[in-house]
Amino acid sequence: MIKNRGEKNKVISETAVVSRHAWLTLAILSSTLLTVFFSETMLLPALPEIIEEFSISYGTAAWIFSAYLIVAAVMTPIAGRLSDLYGKKKVLLSLLVIYVVGLTAGGFADNISFLLITRIIQGVGLAAVPAAFSLLRDTFPPAKLSIAVGIFGSAYSAGSVVGLLAGASIIQNFGWHATFLAIVPFSILVTILISKIVKEGTRSDQPINAMIEKKTTNNNKRKAFPIDVKGIMALSATISSFLIALTLIQIGVNNENLPQIAGAFIISIISLTVFVITERKVIPPFVDLRLLRDRILLPSYILLITTGITMFMIYPTIVQLVRSPIPLGFGGDSVDAANVQLPFMISFLVFASITPFVINKIGTIKPAIIGGIVSLFGTIGLSVFNSTEFMVSVNLALIATGLSLTMTATWNMIVSSSPKEFTGISVGVGALLLFVGMAIGPALAGIYMADHETLGVKGSYPSAESYDLVFLTAGLLSAVSLGFGLILKRKTLNSAA
């Protein structure tokens, strides 16, 4: 009896040790997310300085964010597959090293071409975020995983808040190059902590790989976990050519570039067709297309795309609105732009933190629907009431509240609705589509700004009509999000019946 009691106490003690290590792992891995978006948000207030210094158009400037996110969208599932081959921790550390290299190089960019190259390198590093999430799932006890997901996700908002405030001050005092260099020491520290403290779990939830391994020889591990190179290339071509077409449209449609625009769209369509055909044949596929036919997952993926487009379409627009001279804007500086956006970041942080607990009370669907409603009211308010910085800030806070509810609830739906053996693939697809949406957003805003300019004292600036189009589009996307939230509610009710 005493022996059994001792064994029981030993189990409890070991569980407590694992739990403490899991919390420490959560803190370190969350720092990865915080670091990435801290760096990304710091750059936002610097957009007007970069446009002026390099003498580039608004359409070209949109690529500063789009190029970064396009690469991230492509690299996310690639990083997931490499994690299967070589281990999550090893891949995570490799991606963070690449990210640090990109940050350091960005601090010395002296022309737009070199800056875009550094942004591409940084985009490769952004794929470390899903890798960190996968490592977290292997380490954290299942009973606490939902809370861990919420805390991990809120690190994005925390990084954005701190980055917005610090970025404005750094730009004002040291210039925009310092926004890259300032985060390098912290990024190195996070990389070292992961290397020394974070442990890779031994639990395996990959029966797909196990089934593939049975069909291959035991002497060739690479055949057991093949990389779908054709699928990767086809998807990369699809995304890249599509956004190249958007960029050409931003510059302005004319007789000279019309064939290029049409050609880019044609390449995108052909590449997408090749991708679908390839993914249906190859084992294992780069992206399992069965996930896109799921009655719960498909609407959830669409919610992520619309949320990503809305968020990153509004970001650069508000910065430009605040920093454009009166009467075309508010005539503010980088600090003013940060202050106007601060309520957005704080609201997103607060509701990203509490939404997991709300989900435990009322489920995942209702927060997504509520988020769609709140976002819709916020975008309508922004379209109508945008004559002062205070009005813009209030409406941004409403939009952030809605987007935070929707995004957090959607991620929980994806994780909980995915078959256990497809969880990693499903999360990877969600991250890919979110990044695609985040890449489309700035490009779409750039199109509106490039097509609707007016002359100011020091050159051309976006007109009031361009801002109206951005806010109207954001409202339509919020309505779409609400619609798919209602579709999800109906589908879950039908499933329960």
ZIQUIUR-V916656 format. One record per residue. N is the residue number from 0. RES is the residue in three letters. NEAR is the number of other C-alpha atoms within 8 Angstrom. D_FIRST is the distance of its C-alpha to the first C-alpha in Angstrom with 2 decimals. Layout:
# ZIQUIUR-V916656
N RES NEAR D_FIRST
N RES NEAR D_FIRST
This chain:
# ZIQUIUR-V916656
0 MET 4 0.00
1 ILE 5 3.77
2 LYS 6 5.31
3 ASN 7 5.16
4 ARG 8 6.21
5 GLY 8 8.58
6 GLU 8 9.87
7 LYS 8 10.57
8 ASN 8 12.39
9 LYS 8 14.17
10 VAL 8 15.42
11 ILE 8 16.65
12 SER 8 18.32
13 GLU 8 19.97
14 THR 8 21.14
15 ALA 8 22.66
16 VAL 8 24.44
17 VAL 9 25.82
18 SER 10 26.93
19 ARG 8 28.77
20 HIS 8 30.41
21 ALA 12 31.40
22 TRP 9 33.12
23 LEU 8 34.90
24 THR 12 35.95
25 LEU 12 37.25
26 ALA 8 39.33
27 ILE 12 40.82
28 LEU 13 41.59
29 SER 12 43.04
30 SER 10 45.31
31 THR 13 46.74
32 LEU 14 47.85
33 LEU 14 49.04
34 THR 12 51.08
35 VAL 10 52.77
36 PHE 13 53.92
37 PHE 16 54.71
38 SER 13 57.16
39 GLU 10 58.46
40 THR 13 59.16
41 MET 16 60.91
42 LEU 11 63.54
43 LEU 11 64.50
44 PRO 16 66.76
45 ALA 12 68.54
46 LEU 12 69.97
47 PRO 9 73.44
48 GLU 8 73.76
49 ILE 11 72.92
50 ILE 12 75.44
51 GLU 8 78.12
52 GLU 6 77.44
53 PHE 8 77.47
54 SER 7 80.09
55 ILE 8 78.14
56 SER 9 78.12
57 TYR 11 75.42
58 GLY 14 74.77
59 THR 11 74.21
60 ALA 13 72.02
61 ALA 11 69.72
62 TRP 13 68.79
63 ILE 11 67.17
64 PHE 11 64.28
65 SER 13 64.81
66 ALA 13 64.79
67 TYR 16 61.51
68 LEU 13 59.86
69 ILE 14 61.45
70 VAL 11 59.94
71 ALA 15 56.56
72 ALA 15 56.77
73 VAL 13 57.49
74 MET 10 55.08
75 THR 15 51.99
76 PRO 14 51.30
77 ILE 10 52.49
78 ALA 12 49.91
79 GLY 14 47.25
80 ARG 9 48.32
81 LEU 12 48.51
82 SER 13 44.95
83 ASP 9 43.94
84 LEU 8 45.94
85 TYR 8 45.15
86 GLY 10 42.15
87 LYS 15 42.07
88 LYS 14 41.80
89 LYS 9 44.66
90 VAL 14 46.88
91 LEU 11 46.09
92 LEU 11 47.05
93 SER 8 50.19
94 LEU 13 51.30
95 LEU 12 50.79
96 VAL 11 52.92
97 ILE 12 55.62
98 TYR 14 55.40
99 VAL 13 55.94
100 VAL 10 58.94
101 GLY 13 60.38
102 LEU 14 59.95
103 THR 11 61.64
104 ALA 9 64.51
105 GLY 14 64.99
106 GLY 11 65.75
107 PHE 7 68.83
108 ALA 11 70.18
109 ASP 6 73.95
110 ASN 7 74.89
111 ILE 8 73.46
112 SER 6 72.97
113 PHE 10 70.82
114 LEU 12 68.86
115 LEU 11 68.13
116 ILE 8 66.97
117 THR 13 64.50
118 ARG 14 63.30
119 ILE 12 62.72
120 ILE 13 60.61
121 GLN 15 58.64
122 GLY 15 58.17
123 VAL 15 56.45
124 GLY 14 54.02
125 LEU 12 53.34
126 ALA 14 51.52
127 ALA 15 48.76
128 VAL 9 47.66
129 PRO 12 46.34
130 ALA 15 44.81
131 ALA 12 42.94
132 PHE 10 41.78
133 SER 10 40.45
134 LEU 12 38.59
135 LEU 12 37.09
136 ARG 9 35.80
137 ASP 10 34.03
138 THR 11 32.35
139 PHE 13 31.54
140 PRO 9 28.50
141 PRO 7 29.87
142 ALA 5 28.79
143 LYS 8 31.07
144 LEU 10 33.80
145 SER 10 36.28
146 ILE 9 36.34
147 ALA 10 36.69
148 VAL 8 39.64
149 GLY 14 41.32
150 ILE 10 40.97
151 PHE 13 42.15
152 GLY 13 45.11
153 SER 12 46.06
154 ALA 13 46.54
155 TYR 13 49.64
156 SER 15 51.12
157 ALA 13 50.17
158 GLY 16 51.92
159 SER 15 54.90
160 VAL 13 55.25
161 VAL 9 55.08
162 GLY 14 57.26
163 LEU 16 59.89
164 LEU 13 60.24
165 ALA 9 60.06
166 GLY 13 62.22
167 ALA 15 65.04
168 SER 10 65.14
169 ILE 12 65.00
170 ILE 15 67.77
171 GLN 9 69.89
172 ASN 6 69.66
173 PHE 8 69.09
174 GLY 9 70.07
175 TRP 12 68.18
176 HIS 12 67.48
177 ALA 11 65.10
178 THR 15 62.81
179 PHE 13 61.68
180 LEU 11 61.54
181 ALA 7 59.66
182 ILE 11 56.50
183 VAL 11 56.47
184 PRO 7 54.54
185 PHE 8 51.75
186 SER 12 51.58
187 ILE 10 51.25
188 LEU 8 48.47
189 VAL 11 46.49
190 THR 11 47.01
191 ILE 8 45.72
192 LEU 10 42.59
193 ILE 12 41.79
194 SER 9 42.41
195 LYS 6 40.16
196 ILE 7 37.29
197 VAL 10 37.01
198 LYS 6 34.99
199 GLU 10 35.71
200 GLY 7 32.89
201 THR 5 31.96
202 ARG 5 31.38
203 SER 4 34.25
204 ASP 6 35.63
205 GLN 8 38.90
206 PRO 7 39.19
207 ILE 7 42.95
208 ASN 9 43.01
209 ALA 8 40.80
210 MET 8 43.31
211 ILE 12 46.18
212 GLU 12 44.64
213 LYS 7 44.51
214 LYS 7 48.25
215 THR 9 49.03
216 THR 10 48.88
217 ASN 6 45.89
218 ASN 4 48.38
219 ASN 8 49.67
220 LYS 8 47.18
221 ARG 7 50.03
222 LYS 9 50.84
223 ALA 12 47.28
224 PHE 11 47.68
225 PRO 7 51.44
226 ILE 8 53.17
227 ASP 10 55.65
228 VAL 6 58.59
229 LYS 8 61.13
230 GLY 13 59.12
231 ILE 11 58.70
232 MET 8 62.43
233 ALA 12 63.46
234 LEU 12 61.30
235 SER 9 62.45
236 ALA 11 66.06
237 THR 14 65.53
238 ILE 12 64.16
239 SER 10 66.52
240 SER 12 69.69
241 PHE 11 68.91
242 LEU 10 68.53
243 ILE 10 71.52
244 ALA 13 73.53
245 LEU 12 72.33
246 THR 13 73.38
247 LEU 12 76.82
248 ILE 10 77.21
249 GLN 16 76.30
250 ILE 11 79.17
251 GLY 8 81.51
252 VAL 9 82.61
253 ASN 6 86.05
254 ASN 6 88.03
255 GLU 6 86.85
256 ASN 9 83.08
257 LEU 9 83.00
258 PRO 8 82.81
259 GLN 10 79.96
260 ILE 13 78.02
261 ALA 9 78.62
262 GLY 8 77.68
263 ALA 12 74.38
264 PHE 11 73.45
265 ILE 8 74.49
266 ILE 11 72.36
267 SER 14 69.41
268 ILE 9 69.88
269 ILE 9 70.36
270 SER 12 67.31
271 LEU 11 65.20
272 THR 8 66.47
273 VAL 9 65.68
274 PHE 12 62.20
275 VAL 9 61.45
276 ILE 8 62.85
277 THR 11 60.91
278 GLU 13 57.57
279 ARG 8 57.97
280 LYS 7 58.40
281 VAL 8 56.23
282 ILE 5 52.56
283 PRO 9 50.71
284 PRO 12 53.08
285 PHE 11 53.48
286 VAL 9 53.02
287 ASP 10 51.68
288 LEU 9 54.41
289 ARG 6 52.25
290 LEU 9 50.64
291 LEU 8 54.09
292 ARG 8 54.39
293 ASP 8 51.19
294 ARG 7 52.04
295 ILE 12 49.68
296 LEU 14 49.84
297 LEU 11 53.65
298 PRO 12 54.37
299 SER 14 51.66
300 TYR 11 53.38
301 ILE 10 56.71
302 LEU 14 55.27
303 LEU 14 54.25
304 ILE 14 57.77
305 THR 13 59.54
306 THR 16 57.31
307 GLY 14 57.96
308 ILE 14 61.71
309 THR 13 61.96
310 MET 11 60.10
311 PHE 12 61.92
312 MET 17 65.26
313 ILE 14 65.17
314 TYR 10 64.03
315 PRO 12 67.23
316 THR 11 69.42
317 ILE 10 68.43
318 VAL 13 68.91
319 GLN 11 72.38
320 LEU 11 73.25
321 VAL 15 72.42
322 ARG 15 74.20
323 SER 12 77.34
324 PRO 10 80.36
325 ILE 7 81.55
326 PRO 6 82.58
327 LEU 12 80.68
328 GLY 11 77.45
329 PHE 13 76.24
330 GLY 10 77.60
331 GLY 11 74.37
332 ASP 8 72.76
333 SER 13 69.34
334 VAL 12 67.79
335 ASP 10 69.25
336 ALA 15 67.86
337 ALA 13 64.38
338 ASN 9 64.65
339 VAL 12 65.72
340 GLN 12 62.78
341 LEU 12 60.20
342 PRO 12 59.46
343 PHE 14 58.78
344 MET 14 56.20
345 ILE 12 54.52
346 SER 12 54.33
347 PHE 14 52.87
348 LEU 15 50.23
349 VAL 9 49.25
350 PHE 11 49.03
351 ALA 15 47.33
352 SER 11 44.55
353 ILE 9 44.16
354 THR 13 44.87
355 PRO 13 41.31
356 PHE 8 40.11
357 VAL 10 43.10
358 ILE 11 42.18
359 ASN 7 38.72
360 LYS 6 40.62
361 ILE 8 43.64
362 GLY 9 43.01
363 THR 11 44.88
364 ILE 11 48.26
365 LYS 9 49.43
366 PRO 15 49.22
367 ALA 15 51.29
368 ILE 12 53.90
369 ILE 11 54.01
370 GLY 15 54.40
371 GLY 16 57.34
372 ILE 12 59.04
373 VAL 12 58.67
374 SER 16 59.90
375 LEU 13 62.86
376 PHE 10 63.85
377 GLY 13 63.53
378 THR 16 65.73
379 ILE 11 68.29
380 GLY 10 68.35
381 LEU 13 68.83
382 SER 10 71.71
383 VAL 6 73.46
384 PHE 9 72.54
385 ASN 10 72.78
386 SER 6 75.72
387 THR 8 73.73
388 GLU 10 70.78
389 PHE 7 68.91
390 MET 11 69.36
391 VAL 13 68.14
392 SER 13 65.03
393 VAL 9 64.12
394 ASN 12 64.49
395 LEU 14 62.55
396 ALA 15 59.64
397 LEU 14 59.75
398 ILE 15 59.89
399 ALA 13 56.95
400 THR 15 54.86
401 GLY 14 55.62
402 LEU 14 55.12
403 SER 13 51.78
404 LEU 15 50.48
405 THR 16 51.84
406 MET 12 50.64
407 THR 13 47.06
408 ALA 15 46.74
409 THR 13 48.35
410 TRP 9 45.96
411 ASN 10 43.02
412 MET 13 44.78
413 ILE 14 45.29
414 VAL 10 41.69
415 SER 6 40.26
416 SER 8 42.96
417 SER 10 43.00
418 PRO 6 41.32
419 LYS 6 38.25
420 GLU 9 39.96
421 PHE 9 43.08
422 THR 10 41.65
423 GLY 9 42.87
424 ILE 11 46.29
425 SER 12 46.64
426 VAL 11 45.96
427 GLY 12 48.42
428 VAL 10 51.09
429 GLY 11 50.60
430 ALA 11 51.00
431 LEU 13 54.06
432 LEU 12 55.74
433 LEU 14 54.98
434 PHE 14 56.62
435 VAL 14 59.57
436 GLY 14 60.02
437 MET 17 59.83
438 ALA 16 62.53
439 ILE 12 64.78
440 GLY 15 64.71
441 PRO 18 66.64
442 ALA 17 68.99
443 LEU 10 69.83
444 ALA 13 70.45
445 GLY 13 72.65
446 ILE 14 74.69
447 TYR 13 75.46
448 MET 15 76.35
449 ALA 14 78.52
450 ASP 9 80.39
451 HIS 10 81.05
452 GLU 11 82.31
453 THR 8 84.90
454 LEU 8 86.88
455 GLY 9 85.87
456 VAL 4 87.30
457 LYS 5 85.63
458 GLY 6 85.36
459 SER 8 83.74
460 TYR 11 80.66
461 PRO 13 78.73
462 SER 11 80.54
463 ALA 7 79.23
464 GLU 8 79.33
465 SER 13 76.82
466 TYR 13 74.29
467 ASP 9 74.92
468 LEU 9 74.20
469 VAL 13 70.91
470 PHE 13 69.74
471 LEU 11 70.96
472 THR 8 69.11
473 ALA 12 65.92
474 GLY 12 66.41
475 LEU 9 66.89
476 LEU 11 63.71
477 SER 16 61.80
478 ALA 11 63.23
479 VAL 9 62.13
480 SER 13 58.58
481 LEU 13 58.60
482 GLY 8 59.92
483 PHE 12 57.18
484 GLY 14 54.58
485 LEU 9 56.02
486 ILE 9 56.03
487 LEU 12 52.32
488 LYS 10 51.71
489 ARG 8 53.73
490 LYS 10 52.01
491 THR 9 48.52
492 LEU 8 49.72
493 ASN 7 51.19
494 SER 6 47.98
495 ALA 5 46.00
496 ALA 4 48.62
